């Protein structure tokens, strides 16, 4: 992939963030998501790629745009697989909470997992713990390895986990070990990335969340040197059949990052919509201007760029 593509992709996440940010705190999820999706798709049409949406807003009959299998880009340039979440953390945005992002990832053609829209068990860690822990190990063993590797006492570890009833037992286990828990209302991608961002103060991310979000997180961690492991949580026959239909022969296998996003070249881009541990949210300024804060990374070079931009909305349509 051309290196200039990385900066072009930031324009896509910026557009989605600017458009959806107008719905901050208004409690209108559908309108916010539609605004982000429309803006993202329109900006994709200006970019020199021949892209196939692998992770999108649903099937063709569920989503009018950015659906799985949709061809996007202007039809020129490199063939790529694309994963998108125009509004990651929809509930956070509509409630005025943090950790809401516009996110996308791009890989070489045929190297991204077609993850069904179902739950995935996850374990995400930063570079120091990459290759040292396993999703299959008991949580007590994982915590001991993390404490020893990071030279921390058990009470100094911080584990981020989605605040869900299904995680009640796991949260109690963490607290029984004296570990600090950081409960996340929503924002599965941001949560999995957090252990690889030193400023977040998070050491591990565990628990179950969306499988598509797991693929997006894997793309980011390919660029950051961290690691995520996952396993699809198949509970119904129709979910099993869905996995087979999407080319997943063994739905119960432990998924590595290479399984989720392979190849030598992966690009990840995100723009903050509301504040997170590593990105500022959209700020609407006087005189019809707005400020965005974005992150774009490339696995091939391990380059991490933060981009702060001021947009004159008199001249830019969102």
LINWO-V155475 format. One record per residue. N is the residue number from 0. RES is the residue in three letters. D_FIRST is the distance of its C-alpha to the first C-alpha in Angstrom with 1 decimal. Layout:
BEGIN
<<N | RES | D_FIRST> <N | RES | D_FIRST>>
END
This chain:
BEGIN
<<0 | UNK | 0.0> <1 | UNK | 3.8> <2 | UNK | 6.3> <3 | UNK | 8.5> <4 | UNK | 7.2> <5 | UNK | 9.0> <6 | UNK | 12.1> <7 | UNK | 12.0> <8 | UNK | 12.2> <9 | UNK | 15.2> <10 | UNK | 17.0> <11 | UNK | 16.9> <12 | UNK | 18.5> <13 | UNK | 20.8> <14 | UNK | 22.1> <15 | UNK | 22.8> <16 | UNK | 24.6> <17 | UNK | 26.6> <18 | UNK | 27.8> <19 | UNK | 28.8> <20 | UNK | 30.4> <21 | UNK | 33.3> <22 | UNK | 34.4> <23 | UNK | 34.9> <24 | UNK | 38.1> <25 | UNK | 39.2> <26 | UNK | 39.1> <27 | UNK | 37.4> <28 | UNK | 34.5> <29 | UNK | 33.8> <30 | UNK | 33.7> <31 | UNK | 31.4> <32 | UNK | 28.9> <33 | UNK | 29.2> <34 | UNK | 28.6> <35 | UNK | 25.4> <36 | UNK | 24.0> <37 | UNK | 25.0> <38 | UNK | 23.5> <39 | UNK | 20.1> <40 | UNK | 20.0> <41 | UNK | 21.2> <42 | UNK | 18.5> <43 | UNK | 15.7> <44 | UNK | 17.4> <45 | UNK | 16.5> <46 | UNK | 12.7> <47 | UNK | 10.7> <48 | UNK | 9.4> <49 | UNK | 11.4> <50 | UNK | 11.9> <51 | UNK | 14.7> <52 | UNK | 16.6> <53 | UNK | 17.4> <54 | UNK | 19.2> <55 | UNK | 21.0> <56 | UNK | 24.5> <57 | UNK | 26.2> <58 | UNK | 26.9> <59 | UNK | 27.3> <60 | UNK | 31.0> <61 | UNK | 30.6> <62 | UNK | 28.0> <63 | UNK | 28.0> <64 | UNK | 24.4> <65 | UNK | 21.2> <66 | UNK | 23.0> <67 | UNK | 21.6> <68 | UNK | 20.3> <69 | UNK | 19.9> <70 | UNK | 17.4> <71 | UNK | 15.9> <72 | UNK | 14.0> <73 | UNK | 15.4> <74 | UNK | 14.8> <75 | UNK | 12.5> <76 | UNK | 8.9> <77 | UNK | 6.5> <78 | UNK | 8.8> <79 | UNK | 8.5> <80 | UNK | 11.4> <81 | UNK | 12.8> <82 | UNK | 15.7> <83 | UNK | 17.8> <84 | UNK | 21.1> <85 | UNK | 22.1> <86 | UNK | 25.2> <87 | UNK | 25.3> <88 | UNK | 28.9> <89 | UNK | 30.6> <90 | UNK | 34.1> <91 | UNK | 33.4> <92 | UNK | 32.7> <93 | UNK | 35.6> <94 | UNK | 37.9> <95 | UNK | 36.8> <96 | UNK | 35.5> <97 | UNK | 32.5> <98 | UNK | 29.2> <99 | UNK | 27.9> <100 | UNK | 24.2> <101 | UNK | 21.6> <102 | UNK | 18.7> <103 | UNK | 15.4> <104 | UNK | 12.7> <105 | UNK | 9.4> <106 | UNK | 8.6> <107 | UNK | 7.6> <108 | UNK | 10.4> <109 | UNK | 13.8> <110 | UNK | 13.3> <111 | UNK | 14.9> <112 | UNK | 18.7> <113 | UNK | 20.5> <114 | UNK | 22.9> <115 | UNK | 26.2> <116 | UNK | 27.7> <117 | UNK | 30.2> <118 | UNK | 31.0> <119 | UNK | 29.3> <120 | UNK | 31.1> <121 | UNK | 28.9> <122 | UNK | 29.2> <123 | UNK | 26.7> <124 | UNK | 27.2> <125 | UNK | 25.9> <126 | UNK | 24.9> <127 | UNK | 28.5> <128 | UNK | 29.3> <129 | UNK | 26.2> <130 | UNK | 27.6> <131 | UNK | 31.1> <132 | UNK | 32.0> <133 | UNK | 32.0> <134 | UNK | 32.1> <135 | UNK | 34.9> <136 | UNK | 37.1> <137 | UNK | 39.9> <138 | UNK | 39.2> <139 | UNK | 41.9> <140 | UNK | 40.2> <141 | UNK | 36.8> <142 | UNK | 38.6> <143 | UNK | 40.5> <144 | UNK | 37.4> <145 | UNK | 35.6> <146 | UNK | 38.8> <147 | UNK | 39.2> <148 | UNK | 35.7> <149 | UNK | 35.4> <150 | UNK | 39.0> <151 | UNK | 40.2> <152 | UNK | 43.2> <153 | UNK | 42.9> <154 | UNK | 44.0> <155 | UNK | 41.2> <156 | UNK | 38.4> <157 | UNK | 36.8> <158 | UNK | 35.3> <159 | UNK | 33.6> <160 | UNK | 34.3> <161 | UNK | 34.4> <162 | UNK | 37.9> <163 | UNK | 38.9> <164 | UNK | 42.1> <165 | UNK | 40.5> <166 | UNK | 39.7> <167 | UNK | 43.3> <168 | UNK | 44.2> <169 | UNK | 41.1> <170 | UNK | 41.6> <171 | UNK | 45.2> <172 | UNK | 44.3> <173 | UNK | 42.1> <174 | UNK | 45.0> <175 | UNK | 47.5> <176 | UNK | 45.5> <177 | UNK | 45.8> <178 | UNK | 42.1> <179 | UNK | 41.1> <180 | UNK | 39.3> <181 | UNK | 37.1> <182 | UNK | 37.3> <183 | UNK | 34.5> <184 | UNK | 35.6> <185 | UNK | 32.1> <186 | UNK | 28.5> <187 | UNK | 27.3> <188 | UNK | 23.7> <189 | UNK | 25.1> <190 | UNK | 27.7> <191 | UNK | 25.4> <192 | UNK | 23.3> <193 | UNK | 26.6> <194 | UNK | 27.6> <195 | UNK | 24.4> <196 | UNK | 25.4> <197 | UNK | 28.5> <198 | UNK | 29.9> <199 | UNK | 30.3> <200 | UNK | 33.1> <201 | UNK | 32.0> <202 | UNK | 32.2> <203 | UNK | 31.4> <204 | UNK | 30.4> <205 | UNK | 32.2> <206 | UNK | 33.5> <207 | UNK | 32.3> <208 | UNK | 30.1> <209 | UNK | 27.8> <210 | UNK | 25.6> <211 | UNK | 22.7> <212 | UNK | 22.9> <213 | UNK | 22.8> <214 | UNK | 19.3> <215 | UNK | 18.1> <216 | UNK | 19.9> <217 | UNK | 18.4> <218 | UNK | 14.9> <219 | UNK | 16.5> <220 | UNK | 18.4> <221 | UNK | 15.6> <222 | UNK | 14.7> <223 | UNK | 18.4> <224 | UNK | 19.8> <225 | UNK | 22.2> <226 | UNK | 22.9> <227 | UNK | 23.8> <228 | UNK | 25.8> <229 | UNK | 26.9> <230 | UNK | 29.3> <231 | UNK | 29.8> <232 | UNK | 33.3> <233 | UNK | 34.7> <234 | UNK | 38.2> <235 | UNK | 38.8> <236 | UNK | 38.8> <237 | UNK | 36.7> <238 | UNK | 34.0> <239 | UNK | 34.2> <240 | UNK | 34.0> <241 | UNK | 31.0> <242 | UNK | 29.1> <243 | UNK | 30.0> <244 | UNK | 29.0> <245 | UNK | 25.4> <246 | UNK | 25.2> <247 | UNK | 26.4> <248 | UNK | 29.1> <249 | UNK | 30.5> <250 | UNK | 30.3> <251 | UNK | 32.3> <252 | UNK | 30.2> <253 | UNK | 28.9> <254 | UNK | 25.2> <255 | UNK | 23.1> <256 | UNK | 19.8> <257 | UNK | 18.2> <258 | UNK | 20.1> <259 | UNK | 18.8> <260 | UNK | 15.1> <261 | UNK | 14.0> <262 | UNK | 11.3> <263 | UNK | 9.9> <264 | UNK | 7.1> <265 | UNK | 8.7> <266 | UNK | 9.1> <267 | UNK | 12.7> <268 | UNK | 14.6> <269 | UNK | 18.4> <270 | UNK | 21.2> <271 | UNK | 24.7> <272 | UNK | 27.2> <273 | UNK | 30.1> <274 | UNK | 30.5> <275 | UNK | 29.0> <276 | UNK | 29.3> <277 | UNK | 26.1> <278 | UNK | 25.6> <279 | UNK | 28.2> <280 | UNK | 28.9> <281 | UNK | 29.0> <282 | UNK | 32.0> <283 | UNK | 33.7> <284 | UNK | 35.6> <285 | UNK | 38.4> <286 | UNK | 38.1> <287 | UNK | 35.4> <288 | UNK | 32.7> <289 | UNK | 30.5> <290 | UNK | 28.5> <291 | UNK | 25.4> <292 | UNK | 24.0> <293 | UNK | 20.4> <294 | UNK | 18.2> <295 | UNK | 14.4> <296 | UNK | 13.1> <297 | UNK | 10.2> <298 | UNK | 11.3> <299 | UNK | 9.8> <300 | UNK | 12.0> <301 | UNK | 14.4> <302 | UNK | 14.4> <303 | UNK | 16.5> <304 | UNK | 17.2> <305 | UNK | 20.1> <306 | UNK | 20.5> <307 | UNK | 23.9> <308 | UNK | 24.4> <309 | UNK | 27.5> <310 | UNK | 27.4> <311 | UNK | 30.3> <312 | UNK | 30.9> <313 | UNK | 33.3> <314 | UNK | 30.3> <315 | UNK | 27.6> <316 | UNK | 28.2> <317 | UNK | 27.2>>
END
